[in-house]
Amino acid sequence: MRYFAVFGTLIVATALGGVGLAQNTPPDDDKSSIWTLQGENASVGPGRITDRYYTNGLRLAWTSTTGAVPAGVASAGRALLGEGTQRVSVDITQQIYTPLGTKSAVPTAGDRPYAGVLMAQAGLVQDTAATRTQLGFGLGVMGPAAFGMQVQNGFHDLIGQPGNHGWGRQLANEPVMQLGASRVWRIGLGHPGSLDVDFLPNIAAGLGNLRSYGQVGATLRLGQGLDHDFGPPRLPPGLSGGDAFATADFAWYVFLGADGHAVARDATLDGNSFASSISVRRTPFVAELQAGFAVMAYGMRLTYSHVVQTQQFRGQKGGLHQLGSLALGVRF
């Protein structure tokens, strides 16, 4: 129950924070929508085993122009969060999870289950000059219907590598639902020379039969044009500044961030909700460190985050898990 208390506290803090910061002037109206293509993969980590644990994530997202929000959603957002510039977003995401031992058709006891997750999400993005708040709702499926086996082994066939053999024992099909909320604050720290420095505290929470968690983190950035976005995007759960960014002739930054998760449920570790399945002993607290860069020019934004993550379950081998997250956003 203490984890759900964390979730409630974060949601209340997000709502109250929105009311308290309503006097900030929102950014100018933006008449461009944004398409984002993002991939995350564990192959960037050290060692010869490239398919392990959180193996791969793919996301295609669309973010609307400002103001292109259904009236009921806009009113609810302002009632909850105060005034701000609003957008809607939709995306489809696939995430693939495998054990460390992928050569055997029978998963090793105590190793992470094979799992695929495919989810469609819709959300509200509300900005002021100093904050970004994101509220979202997702529906999808975990199991063979998420096409994890087809995507992973199909790619292996394409590049001439053997497939993973244990997908026949993956977690069973199960509908999954996810509610999410996050807020980022943008706090300027000064202007050394021609550079800008800022600090981005971040809180987030998720509730659903896929994942229930609370997250607290922060990012430090150094560069030029930091007011053009709120940090790099990540697939959830992760320290994310979202997909929306302002147009710029040229802007860039490097960043270093850290966050911690209090995890009450993760179906990819805990197993199926409505049927007997393989599972592992989930670690209730997970920490991440991420570093990388972002470049914005000609209506595009390219970001890369290298993520180092502590163990997600008891008996996880190989030390700190590592993955890379690359995203390209294009304004239309």
Buried (B, 14 or more C-beta within 10 A) or exposed (E): EEBBEBBEEBBEBBBEBBEEBBEBEBBEEBEBBBBBEBBBBBEBBEEEBBBBBBBBBBBEBBBBBBEEBEEEBBEBBBEBBBBBBBBBBBBBBBBBBBBBBBEEEEBEEBBBBBBBBBBEBBBBBBBBBBBBBBBBBBBBBBBBBBBBBEBBBEEBEEEEEEBBBBBEBBBBBBBBEBBBBBBBBBEEEEEEEEEBBBEBBBBBBBBBBBBBBBBBBBBBBBBBBBBBBBBBBBBBBBBBBBBBBBBBEEBBBEBEBBBBBBBBBBBBBBBBBEEEBBBBEBBEEBBBBBBBBBBBBEBBBBBBBBBBBBBBBEBBEBEBBBBBBBBEBBBE
